[in-house]
Amino acid sequence: MPVRHFLTDDQLDAILGGLADATALPVDLADQVAAAARETSGMGYAMAIAAAAQGDKAFLGALPSDRASRFRALRPRLRMMLAALGGGITYQCDHADEIRPLYLFCDPPSLVCTQPRCITEAGRNARKVGFRWDNQCDGCGRPAQTVFPSLATLGPLTISGHVCKPCADEMGKTAVRVSAS
Protein backbone atom coordinates (compact mmCIF):
# COMPACT_ATOMS: atom_id res chain seq x y z
CA MET A 1 0.00 0.00 0.00
CA PRO A 2 1.39 3.44 -0.89
CA VAL A 3 2.42 5.65 2.00
CA ARG A 4 1.09 9.18 2.28
CA HIS A 5 3.32 11.93 3.61
CA PHE A 6 1.91 14.81 5.65
CA LEU A 7 4.01 17.97 5.60
CA THR A 8 4.70 20.01 8.72
CA ASP A 9 3.35 23.52 9.18
CA ASP A 10 6.83 24.94 8.47
CA GLN A 11 7.09 22.98 5.21
CA LEU A 12 3.61 24.13 4.16
CA ASP A 13 4.44 27.74 5.05
CA ALA A 14 7.55 27.54 2.86
CA ILE A 15 5.40 26.36 -0.05
CA LEU A 16 2.72 28.99 0.57
CA GLY A 17 5.32 31.73 0.94
CA GLY A 18 6.93 30.75 -2.36
CA LEU A 19 3.72 30.81 -4.37
CA ALA A 20 3.25 33.74 -6.68
CA ASP A 21 -0.06 35.55 -6.52
CA ALA A 22 -2.50 35.63 -9.42
CA THR A 23 -0.89 38.78 -10.83
CA ALA A 24 2.13 36.68 -11.85
CA LEU A 25 0.01 34.60 -14.25
CA PRO A 26 -0.72 35.64 -17.83
CA VAL A 27 -4.03 37.55 -17.84
CA ASP A 28 -5.96 34.94 -19.84
CA LEU A 29 -4.80 32.10 -17.56
CA ALA A 30 -5.50 34.13 -14.40
CA ASP A 31 -9.02 34.86 -15.69
CA GLN A 32 -9.69 31.17 -16.33
CA VAL A 33 -8.42 30.12 -12.90
CA ALA A 34 -10.45 32.87 -11.22
CA ALA A 35 -13.61 31.85 -13.13
CA ALA A 36 -13.14 28.18 -12.18
CA ALA A 37 -12.54 29.18 -8.54
CA ARG A 38 -15.74 31.30 -8.52
CA GLU A 39 -17.73 28.41 -9.96
CA THR A 40 -16.25 26.06 -7.35
CA SER A 41 -17.10 28.53 -4.59
CA GLY A 42 -20.70 28.75 -5.78
CA MET A 43 -21.03 24.95 -5.82
CA GLY A 44 -19.54 24.77 -2.32
CA TYR A 45 -22.03 27.31 -1.00
CA ALA A 46 -24.95 25.37 -2.49
CA MET A 47 -23.67 22.13 -0.92
CA ALA A 48 -23.18 23.86 2.44
CA ILE A 49 -26.74 25.22 2.42
CA ALA A 50 -28.10 21.76 1.49
CA ALA A 51 -26.12 20.16 4.34
CA ALA A 52 -27.27 22.79 6.85
CA ALA A 53 -30.88 22.30 5.75
CA GLN A 54 -30.55 18.62 6.70
CA GLY A 55 -29.15 19.50 10.12
CA ASP A 56 -25.51 18.86 9.27
CA LYS A 57 -22.69 21.25 10.02
CA ALA A 58 -21.46 23.20 7.04
CA PHE A 59 -18.55 25.58 6.97
CA LEU A 60 -17.38 28.00 4.33
CA GLY A 61 -14.74 30.58 4.72
CA ALA A 62 -13.23 33.43 2.81
CA LEU A 63 -9.49 33.56 3.28
CA PRO A 64 -8.35 36.12 5.84
CA SER A 65 -6.34 39.05 4.54
CA ASP A 66 -3.42 38.84 6.98
CA ARG A 67 -0.66 36.40 6.06
CA ALA A 68 -0.53 34.38 9.31
CA SER A 69 -4.29 33.78 9.40
CA ARG A 70 -4.42 33.03 5.67
CA PHE A 71 -1.63 30.44 6.00
CA ARG A 72 -3.41 28.88 9.01
CA ALA A 73 -6.58 28.51 6.92
CA LEU A 74 -4.72 27.11 3.89
CA ARG A 75 -2.45 24.61 5.68
CA PRO A 76 -5.05 21.85 6.25
CA ARG A 77 -6.31 22.11 2.66
CA LEU A 78 -2.83 22.06 1.16
CA ARG A 79 -1.74 19.22 3.48
CA MET A 80 -4.75 17.09 2.42
CA MET A 81 -4.17 17.83 -1.26
CA LEU A 82 -0.46 17.00 -1.23
CA ALA A 83 -0.96 13.82 0.82
CA ALA A 84 -3.69 12.58 -1.55
CA LEU A 85 -1.68 13.39 -4.68
CA GLY A 86 1.44 11.86 -3.14
CA GLY A 87 -0.48 8.68 -2.30
CA GLY A 88 -0.88 7.95 -5.99
CA ILE A 89 -3.90 8.90 -8.06
CA THR A 90 -5.97 5.76 -8.74
CA TYR A 91 -8.38 7.41 -11.18
CA GLN A 92 -8.27 10.64 -13.18
CA CYS A 93 -10.90 11.68 -15.70
CA ASP A 94 -9.95 12.97 -19.14
CA HIS A 95 -10.94 16.52 -18.17
CA ALA A 96 -8.77 16.81 -15.05
CA ASP A 97 -5.98 18.61 -16.91
CA GLU A 98 -8.31 21.47 -17.93
CA ILE A 99 -8.82 24.68 -15.98
CA ARG A 100 -12.23 23.96 -14.47
CA PRO A 101 -13.75 23.00 -11.13
CA LEU A 102 -12.27 19.68 -10.01
CA TYR A 103 -12.83 17.23 -7.16
CA LEU A 104 -9.97 15.52 -5.38
CA PHE A 105 -11.14 12.52 -3.37
CA CYS A 106 -8.52 11.63 -0.76
CA ASP A 107 -9.14 7.89 -0.44
CA PRO A 108 -8.67 6.31 -2.85
CA PRO A 109 -7.02 9.32 -4.47
CA SER A 110 -9.07 10.33 -7.52
CA LEU A 111 -9.10 13.57 -9.50
CA VAL A 112 -12.20 14.30 -11.56
CA CYS A 113 -14.16 17.16 -13.06
CA THR A 114 -17.70 17.96 -11.98
CA GLN A 115 -19.42 16.10 -14.83
CA PRO A 116 -21.75 13.49 -13.31
CA ARG A 117 -20.32 10.64 -15.39
CA CYS A 118 -16.78 11.44 -14.22
CA ILE A 119 -17.85 11.56 -10.56
CA THR A 120 -19.67 8.25 -11.09
CA GLU A 121 -16.49 6.72 -12.51
CA ALA A 122 -14.54 7.89 -9.44
CA GLY A 123 -17.12 6.09 -7.29
CA ARG A 124 -16.77 2.91 -9.35
CA ASN A 125 -13.02 3.16 -8.99
CA ALA A 126 -13.34 3.51 -5.22
CA ARG A 127 -15.46 0.37 -5.02
CA LYS A 128 -13.00 -1.49 -7.25
CA VAL A 129 -9.73 -0.54 -5.55
CA GLY A 130 -11.14 -0.06 -2.04
CA PHE A 131 -10.10 2.37 0.63
CA ARG A 132 -6.39 2.44 1.32
CA TRP A 133 -6.38 4.36 4.58
CA ASP A 134 -9.47 3.37 6.59
CA ASN A 135 -9.52 4.91 10.06
CA GLN A 136 -6.69 7.26 9.17
CA CYS A 137 -7.18 11.03 9.05
CA ASP A 138 -6.81 12.54 5.58
CA GLY A 139 -5.69 15.78 7.20
CA CYS A 140 -2.80 14.63 9.39
CA GLY A 141 -2.40 10.88 8.87
CA ARG A 142 -3.05 9.92 12.49
CA PRO A 143 -5.08 6.78 13.20
CA ALA A 144 -8.64 7.67 14.23
CA GLN A 145 -11.51 5.37 15.13
CA THR A 146 -13.95 8.14 14.27
CA VAL A 147 -13.45 10.43 11.29
CA PHE A 148 -15.64 13.27 10.06
CA PRO A 149 -16.42 14.12 6.43
CA SER A 150 -14.53 17.15 5.19
CA LEU A 151 -15.11 19.22 2.09
CA ALA A 152 -12.76 22.14 1.51
CA THR A 153 -11.90 24.28 -1.47
CA LEU A 154 -8.52 25.41 -2.70
CA GLY A 155 -9.12 27.67 -5.68
CA PRO A 156 -10.94 25.62 -8.33
CA LEU A 157 -10.25 22.37 -6.43
CA THR A 158 -12.72 20.82 -3.98
CA ILE A 159 -11.00 18.38 -1.64
CA SER A 160 -13.13 15.61 -0.15
CA GLY A 161 -11.82 13.51 2.70
CA HIS A 162 -12.34 12.36 6.26
CA VAL A 163 -10.56 14.01 9.16
CA CYS A 164 -10.02 13.34 12.85
CA LYS A 165 -11.57 15.52 15.55
CA PRO A 166 -8.48 17.75 16.05
CA CYS A 167 -8.26 18.43 12.29
CA ALA A 168 -12.01 19.06 12.04
CA ASP A 169 -11.75 21.50 14.94
CA GLU A 170 -8.79 23.31 13.35
CA MET A 171 -10.55 23.60 10.00
CA GLY A 172 -13.67 24.88 11.77
CA LYS A 173 -11.71 27.65 13.50
CA THR A 174 -10.80 29.24 10.19
CA ALA A 175 -14.22 28.97 8.52
CA VAL A 176 -17.58 30.67 8.73
CA ARG A 177 -20.65 28.70 9.86
CA VAL A 178 -23.45 28.52 7.32
CA SER A 179 -27.03 27.99 8.43
CA ALA A 180 -30.09 26.99 6.45
CA SER A 181 -32.22 29.83 7.82
KEVEX-865510 format. One line per 4 residues: their letters; for each residue z, y negated, x negated of N, C-alpha, C. Coordinates in Angstrom, 3 decimals, always signed. Layout:
<sites>
A	Z/Y/X/Z/Y/X/Z/Y/X | ...
</sites>
This chain:
<sites>
MPVR	+0.000/+1.176/-0.843/+0.000/+0.000/+0.000/+0.000/-1.251/-0.897 | -0.868/-2.206/-0.602/-0.892/-3.442/-1.387/+0.455/-4.178/-1.307 | +0.763/-4.878/-2.359/+2.001/-5.649/-2.420/+1.672/-7.114/-2.171 | +2.455/-7.744/-1.302/+2.282/-9.179/-1.087/+3.226/-9.924/-2.023
HFLT	+2.788/-11.088/-2.445/+3.607/-11.931/-3.316/+3.934/-13.219/-2.564 | +5.186/-13.615/-2.605/+5.652/-14.812/-1.911/+6.072/-15.838/-2.956 | +5.353/-16.945/-3.007/+5.596/-17.968/-4.007/+6.908/-18.712/-3.738 | +7.494/-19.217/-4.813/+8.716/-20.013/-4.701/+8.376/-21.416/-4.195
DDQL	+9.397/-22.146/-3.786/+9.179/-23.524/-3.350/+8.565/-24.361/-4.469 | +9.027/-24.169/-5.702/+8.470/-24.941/-6.829/+6.990/-24.622/-7.047 | +6.621/-23.355/-6.933/+5.214/-22.977/-7.086/+4.365/-23.581/-5.961 | +4.897/-23.542/-4.736/+4.165/-24.128/-3.607/+4.034/-25.633/-3.763
DAIL	+5.104/-26.288/-4.232/+5.054/-27.740/-4.441/+4.011/-28.111/-5.492 | +3.873/-27.272/-6.523/+2.862/-27.537/-7.554/+1.462/-27.454/-6.947 | +1.247/-26.490/-6.070/-0.053/-26.361/-5.398/-0.281/-27.564/-4.490 | +0.713/-27.871/-3.660/+0.568/-28.985/-2.718/+0.363/-30.311/-3.448
GGLA	+1.070/-30.493/-4.547/+0.940/-31.731/-5.317/-0.417/-31.862/-5.994 | -1.062/-30.726/-6.262/-2.358/-30.752/-6.927/-3.540/-30.844/-5.982 | -3.276/-30.726/-4.682/-4.375/-30.812/-3.721/-4.836/-32.248/-3.553 | -6.120/-32.414/-3.519/-6.683/-33.738/-3.249/-6.598/-34.004/-1.752
DATA	-6.510/-35.254/-1.377/-6.517/-35.553/+0.060/-7.961/-35.562/+0.565 | -8.092/-35.725/+1.863/-9.416/-35.631/+2.501/-10.406/-36.661/+1.968 | -9.912/-37.758/+1.396/-10.833/-38.782/+0.891/-11.602/-38.299/-0.329 | -11.150/-37.203/-0.962/-11.849/-36.677/-2.134/-13.042/-35.800/-1.743
LPVD	-13.132/-35.427/-0.479/-14.250/-34.599/-0.014/-15.453/-35.473/+0.312 | -16.660/-34.910/+0.218/-17.829/-35.644/+0.720/-17.609/-35.952/+2.206 | -18.101/-37.085/+2.666/-17.839/-37.547/+4.026/-18.229/-36.514/+5.079 | -19.408/-35.905/+4.945/-19.837/-34.936/+5.962/-18.921/-33.721/+6.000
LADQ	-18.462/-33.247/+4.857/-17.557/-32.104/+4.797/-16.185/-32.486/+5.362 | -15.695/-33.659/+4.983/-14.399/-34.129/+5.497/-14.440/-34.250/+7.016 | -15.546/-34.746/+7.560/-15.686/-34.864/+9.016/-15.653/-33.496/+9.689 | -16.318/-32.512/+9.104/-16.333/-31.168/+9.687/-14.944/-30.528/+9.653
VAAA	-14.258/-30.674/+8.539/-12.905/-30.118/+8.420/-11.971/-30.814/+9.410 | -12.073/-32.128/+9.515/-11.223/-32.871/+10.451/-11.505/-32.460/+11.895 | -12.770/-32.272/+12.244/-13.126/-31.854/+13.611/-12.582/-30.456/+13.900 | -12.704/-29.537/+12.954/-12.179/-28.181/+13.143/-10.655/-28.209/+13.257
ARET	-10.001/-29.061/+12.464/-8.539/-29.180/+12.538/-8.103/-29.754/+13.886 | -8.851/-30.741/+14.409/-8.518/-31.297/+15.735/-8.675/-30.249/+16.821 | -9.743/-29.460/+16.736/-9.959/-28.406/+17.731/-8.839/-27.371/+17.651 | -8.442/-27.002/+16.440/-7.347/-26.057/+16.252/-6.051/-26.613/+16.824
SGMG	-5.797/-27.883/+16.576/-4.587/-28.530/+17.099/-4.568/-28.502/+18.621 | -5.705/-28.775/+19.242/-5.781/-28.746/+20.703/-5.524/-27.364/+21.260 | -6.053/-26.328/+20.580/-5.817/-24.953/+21.028/-4.343/-24.596/+20.873 | -3.740/-25.046/+19.773/-2.323/-24.773/+19.543/-1.448/-25.414/+20.595
YAMA	-1.783/-26.633/+20.996/-1.002/-27.314/+22.025/-1.105/-26.569/+23.350 | -2.307/-26.114/+23.699/-2.491/-25.373/+24.952/-1.694/-24.064/+24.927 | -1.691/-23.372/+23.787/-0.918/-22.127/+23.674/+0.581/-22.409/+23.754 | +1.023/-23.512/+23.147/+2.441/-23.863/+23.185/+2.891/-24.173/+24.607
IAAA	+2.084/-24.902/+25.350/+2.425/-25.217/+26.738/+2.469/-23.933/+27.570 | +1.509/-23.034/+27.359/+1.494/-21.762/+28.095/+2.744/-20.945/+27.774 | +3.142/-20.907/+26.514/+4.344/-20.163/+26.123/+5.590/-20.785/+26.739 | +5.686/-22.109/+26.693/+6.848/-22.787/+27.266/+6.921/-22.569/+28.772
AQGD	+5.774/-22.520/+29.434/+5.749/-22.298/+30.882/+6.288/-20.916/+31.238 | +6.193/-19.975/+30.316/+6.703/-18.624/+30.550/+8.130/-18.457/+30.043 | +8.737/-19.550/+29.610/+10.116/-19.499/+29.149/+10.282/-19.216/+27.680 | +9.190/-19.105/+26.943/+9.272/-18.861/+25.507/+9.471/-20.178/+24.768
KAFL	+9.933/-20.073/+23.529/+10.025/-21.253/+22.689/+8.642/-21.544/+22.130 | +8.315/-22.799/+22.036/+7.039/-23.197/+21.462/+7.263/-24.454/+20.643 | +6.798/-24.438/+19.435/+6.970/-25.578/+18.548/+5.628/-26.058/+18.028 | +5.470/-27.364/+18.013/+4.328/-28.004/+17.384/+4.887/-29.126/+16.536
GALP	+4.218/-29.466/+15.521/+4.719/-30.576/+14.736/+3.634/-31.301/+13.990 | +3.664/-32.610/+14.083/+2.807/-33.427/+13.233/+3.482/-33.495/+11.872 | +2.699/-33.517/+10.830/+3.283/-33.561/+9.495/+3.958/-34.898/+9.255 | +5.145/-34.867/+8.676/+5.838/-36.116/+8.347/+5.048/-36.911/+7.311
SDRA	+5.294/-38.203/+7.269/+4.543/-39.047/+6.336/+5.119/-39.028/+4.919 | +6.438/-38.833/+4.774/+6.984/-38.845/+3.415/+6.741/-37.496/+2.733 | +6.487/-37.561/+1.451/+6.057/-36.399/+0.659/+7.042/-35.227/+0.742 | +8.320/-35.470/+0.547/+9.308/-34.382/+0.534/+9.351/-33.656/+1.880
SRFR	+9.365/-34.396/+2.961/+9.405/-33.782/+4.294/+8.092/-33.067/+4.608 | +6.978/-33.646/+4.190/+5.673/-33.028/+4.423/+5.585/-31.695/+3.678 | +6.017/-31.679/+2.409/+6.004/-30.440/+1.635/+6.913/-29.399/+2.279 | +8.078/-29.814/+2.758/+9.010/-28.885/+3.411/+8.355/-28.247/+4.639
ALRP	+7.593/-29.025/+5.390/+6.916/-28.510/+6.576/+5.746/-27.594/+6.205 | +5.078/-27.883/+5.108/+3.894/-27.109/+4.719/+4.221/-25.818/+3.967 | +5.353/-25.787/+3.271/+5.680/-24.614/+2.446/+5.621/-23.289/+3.214 | +6.297/-23.155/+4.370/+6.245/-21.847/+5.053/+4.832/-21.450/+5.460
RLRM	+4.035/-22.399/+5.895/+2.662/-22.108/+6.314/+1.819/-21.655/+5.123 | +1.927/-22.391/+4.027/+1.161/-22.056/+2.835/+1.622/-20.719/+2.255 | +2.938/-20.484/+2.254/+3.477/-19.218/+1.739/+2.938/-18.039/+2.557 | +2.943/-18.158/+3.897/+2.419/-17.086/+4.754/+0.935/-16.855/+4.491
MLAA	+0.179/-17.947/+4.388/-1.256/-17.832/+4.171/-1.563/-17.131/+2.849 | -0.938/-17.579/+1.770/-1.226/-17.005/+0.460/-0.782/-15.552/+0.364 | +0.355/-15.212/+0.975/+0.821/-13.818/+0.960/-0.146/-12.925/+1.727 | -0.610/-13.388/+2.894/-1.548/-12.585/+3.689/-2.865/-12.408/+2.944
LGGG	-3.413/-13.486/+2.407/-4.682/-13.388/+1.683/-4.527/-12.520/+0.436 | -3.393/-12.656/-0.236/-3.143/-11.863/-1.439/-2.908/-10.389/-1.150 | -2.526/-10.064/+0.095/-2.303/-8.676/+0.479/-3.586/-7.904/+0.719 | -4.692/-8.615/+0.711/-5.988/-7.950/+0.883/-6.471/-7.994/+2.314
ITYQ	-7.493/-8.779/+2.564/-8.061/-8.902/+3.902/-8.656/-7.546/+4.314 | -8.236/-7.044/+5.475/-8.738/-5.760/+5.966/-9.903/-5.940/+6.920 | -10.047/-7.129/+7.498/-11.178/-7.410/+8.380/-11.472/-8.903/+8.346 | -12.744/-9.250/+8.224/-13.181/-10.642/+8.268/-14.461/-10.694/+9.078
CDHA	-14.491/-11.575/+10.083/-15.703/-11.679/+10.895/-16.787/-12.431/+10.118 | -17.999/-12.342/+10.620/-19.142/-12.968/+9.951/-19.088/-14.492/+9.960 | -18.230/-15.066/+10.797/-18.169/-16.524/+10.942/-17.040/-17.146/+10.129 | -16.251/-16.324/+9.445/-15.048/-16.812/+8.770/-15.341/-17.718/+7.577
DEIR	-16.581/-17.734/+7.108/-16.913/-18.609/+5.983/-17.470/-19.954/+6.441 | -17.464/-20.196/+7.755/-17.929/-21.467/+8.307/-16.744/-22.402/+8.522 | -17.028/-23.704/+8.541/-15.980/-24.679/+8.825/-15.815/-24.725/+10.338 | -14.757/-24.070/+10.805/-14.475/-23.961/+12.232/-13.037/-23.490/+12.377
PLYL	-12.473/-23.554/+13.566/-11.131/-23.000/+13.746/-11.126/-21.501/+13.431 | -10.133/-21.078/+12.675/-10.006/-19.679/+12.272/-8.585/-19.193/+12.529 | -8.460/-17.883/+12.744/-7.157/-17.231/+12.833/-6.966/-16.354/+11.610 | -5.777/-16.433/+11.036/-5.379/-15.522/+9.973/-4.214/-14.710/+10.514
FCDP	-4.435/-13.423/+10.708/-3.366/-12.517/+11.139/-2.754/-11.931/+9.872 | -1.424/-12.019/+9.763/-0.758/-11.634/+8.517/-0.696/-10.131/+8.278 | -0.601/-9.324/+9.333/-0.443/-7.885/+9.140/-1.117/-7.121/+10.262 | -2.145/-6.343/+9.946/-2.851/-6.308/+8.672/-3.663/-7.587/+8.492
PSLV	-3.771/-8.054/+7.250/-4.472/-9.319/+7.020/-5.913/-9.298/+7.538 | -6.188/-10.198/+8.470/-7.518/-10.329/+9.069/-7.825/-11.806/+9.216 | -9.065/-12.180/+8.978/-9.502/-13.569/+9.096/-10.692/-13.608/+10.037 | -10.506/-14.271/+11.185/-11.561/-14.296/+12.200/-11.680/-15.682/+12.819
CTQP	-12.855/-15.924/+13.407/-13.059/-17.164/+14.160/-12.458/-16.986/+15.552 | -12.609/-17.977/+16.381/-11.979/-17.956/+17.702/-12.851/-17.322/+18.785 | -14.000/-16.773/+18.416/-14.828/-16.097/+19.421/-14.097/-14.841/+19.896 | -14.042/-14.637/+21.213/-13.308/-13.486/+21.749/-13.706/-12.144/+21.124
RCIT	-14.984/-11.942/+20.876/-15.391/-10.644/+20.317/-14.860/-10.459/+18.895 | -14.737/-11.546/+18.153/-14.224/-11.441/+16.785/-12.715/-11.175/+16.795 | -12.007/-11.818/+17.713/-10.565/-11.559/+17.851/-10.346/-10.116/+18.303 | -11.180/-9.637/+19.215/-11.092/-8.252/+19.675/-11.294/-7.281/+18.514
EAGR	-12.256/-7.576/+17.652/-12.507/-6.718/+16.485/-11.310/-6.706/+15.543 | -10.642/-7.846/+15.383/-9.442/-7.889/+14.538/-8.362/-6.985/+15.129 | -8.249/-6.980/+16.462/-7.292/-6.093/+17.122/-7.633/-4.622/+16.916 | -8.911/-4.297/+17.032/-9.353/-2.913/+16.775/-9.039/-2.504/+15.335
NARK	-9.288/-3.424/+14.420/-8.995/-3.158/+13.015/-7.505/-2.896/+12.818 | -6.660/-3.690/+13.471/-5.217/-3.514/+13.337/-4.787/-2.126/+13.837 | -5.360/-1.703/+14.938/-5.024/-0.370/+15.457/-5.518/+0.729/+14.510 | -6.660/+0.493/+13.894/-7.248/+1.490/+12.997/-6.471/+1.611/+11.686
VGFR	-6.202/+0.485/+11.040/-5.547/+0.539/+9.727/-4.028/+0.535/+9.830 | -3.494/+0.084/+10.952/-2.042/+0.056/+11.142/-1.382/-1.105/+10.410 | -0.132/-1.307/+10.746/+0.628/-2.370/+10.095/+1.065/-1.900/+8.721 | +0.958/-2.781/+7.769/+1.322/-2.445/+6.392/+2.773/-2.793/+6.085
WDNQ	+3.275/-3.834/+6.749/+4.583/-4.356/+6.378/+5.495/-4.473/+7.595 | +5.670/-3.365/+8.332/+6.591/-3.366/+9.466/+7.994/-3.724/+8.994 | +8.684/-4.491/+9.809/+10.062/-4.910/+9.520/+10.183/-5.645/+8.186 | +9.129/-6.386/+7.855/+9.175/-7.260/+6.690/+8.681/-8.630/+7.137
CDGC	+9.402/-9.662/+6.781/+9.055/-11.025/+7.176/+7.742/-11.457/+6.527 | +6.844/-12.020/+7.333/+5.578/-12.535/+6.810/+5.756/-13.892/+6.148 | +6.947/-14.474/+6.274/+7.204/-15.784/+5.687/+7.863/-15.734/+4.322 | +8.676/-14.697/+4.076/+9.387/-14.632/+2.797/+9.348/-13.247/+2.156
GRPA	+8.969/-12.230/+2.932/+8.869/-10.881/+2.395/+10.138/-10.061/+2.485 | +11.232/-10.669/+2.945/+12.487/-9.917/+3.046/+12.409/-8.879/+4.167 | +13.103/-7.746/+3.985/+13.202/-6.783/+5.083/+13.972/-7.423/+6.245 | +13.555/-7.118/+7.465/+14.225/-7.672/+8.643/+14.078/-6.686/+9.795
QTVF	+15.183/-6.274/+10.363/+15.130/-5.371/+11.509/+14.540/-6.064/+12.726 | +14.812/-7.363/+12.843/+14.272/-8.144/+13.949/+13.411/-9.259/+13.372 | +12.178/-9.344/+13.845/+11.292/-10.428/+13.448/+10.818/-11.159/+14.696 | +10.452/-12.413/+14.528/+10.058/-13.266/+15.636/+8.600/-13.680/+15.450
PSLA	+7.822/-13.696/+16.545/+6.431/-14.125/+16.417/+6.348/-15.565/+15.924 | +5.388/-15.818/+15.090/+5.193/-17.150/+14.534/+3.720/-17.508/+14.595 | +3.453/-18.709/+15.046/+2.091/-19.223/+15.105/+2.138/-20.629/+14.529 | +1.480/-20.838/+13.426/+1.514/-22.142/+12.760/+0.099/-22.531/+12.355
TLGP	-0.152/-23.819/+12.313/-1.473/-24.276/+11.898/-1.404/-24.908/+10.513 | -2.517/-24.799/+9.824/-2.700/-25.414/+8.522/-4.138/-25.906/+8.514 | -4.326/-27.144/+8.953/-5.678/-27.674/+9.116/-6.395/-26.890/+10.202 | -7.595/-26.377/+9.923/-8.330/-25.624/+10.937/-7.906/-24.153/+11.034
LTIS	-6.881/-23.761/+10.295/-6.430/-22.373/+10.251/-5.159/-22.197/+11.081 | -5.176/-21.213/+11.985/-3.976/-20.821/+12.720/-3.481/-19.531/+12.095 | -2.231/-19.526/+11.685/-1.644/-18.376/+10.998/-0.696/-17.679/+11.966 | -0.951/-16.402/+12.207/-0.153/-15.613/+13.132/+0.593/-14.529/+12.362
GHVC	+1.902/-14.520/+12.509/+2.700/-13.515/+11.821/+4.022/-13.302/+12.514 | +4.912/-12.614/+11.834/+6.260/-12.359/+12.340/+7.235/-12.710/+11.227 | +8.244/-13.496/+11.574/+9.160/-14.007/+10.556/+10.607/-13.641/+10.891 | +11.434/-13.613/+9.855/+12.854/-13.338/+10.016/+13.556/-14.577/+10.592
KPCA	+14.796/-14.418/+10.958/+15.552/-15.520/+11.565/+15.656/-16.737/+10.636 | +15.993/-16.564/+9.353/+16.052/-17.755/+8.484/+14.712/-18.499/+8.391 | +13.594/-17.770/+8.328/+12.285/-18.425/+8.256/+11.948/-19.104/+9.585 | +12.278/-18.450/+10.697/+12.041/-19.059/+12.010/+12.857/-20.338/+12.150
DEMG	+14.094/-20.305/+11.688/+14.938/-21.500/+11.753/+14.374/-22.625/+10.895 | +13.917/-22.289/+9.694/+13.353/-23.305/+8.792/+12.096/-23.919/+9.385 | +11.230/-23.082/+9.949/+10.001/-23.605/+10.554/+10.334/-24.476/+11.769 | +11.355/-24.105/+12.509/+11.766/-24.882/+13.673/+12.330/-26.242/+13.323
KTAV	+12.923/-26.371/+12.138/+13.497/-27.653/+11.714/+12.431/-28.716/+11.486 | +11.237/-28.288/+11.163/+10.186/-29.236/+10.805/+9.143/-29.368/+11.903 | +9.477/-28.917/+13.110/+8.518/-28.968/+14.216/+9.143/-29.686/+15.415 | +8.308/-29.975/+16.358/+8.727/-30.665/+17.584/+8.718/-29.656/+18.714
RVSA	+9.779/-29.625/+19.506/+9.857/-28.697/+20.649/+8.925/-29.167/+21.748 | +8.211/-28.235/+22.338/+7.321/-28.519/+23.452/+7.912/-27.877/+24.690 | +7.928/-28.590/+25.797/+8.431/-27.994/+27.026/+7.322/-27.995/+28.062 | +7.473/-27.126/+29.049/+6.455/-26.988/+30.093/+6.564/-28.092/+31.123
S	+7.661/-28.789/+31.190/+7.820/-29.832/+32.224/+7.245/-31.150/+31.798
</sites>
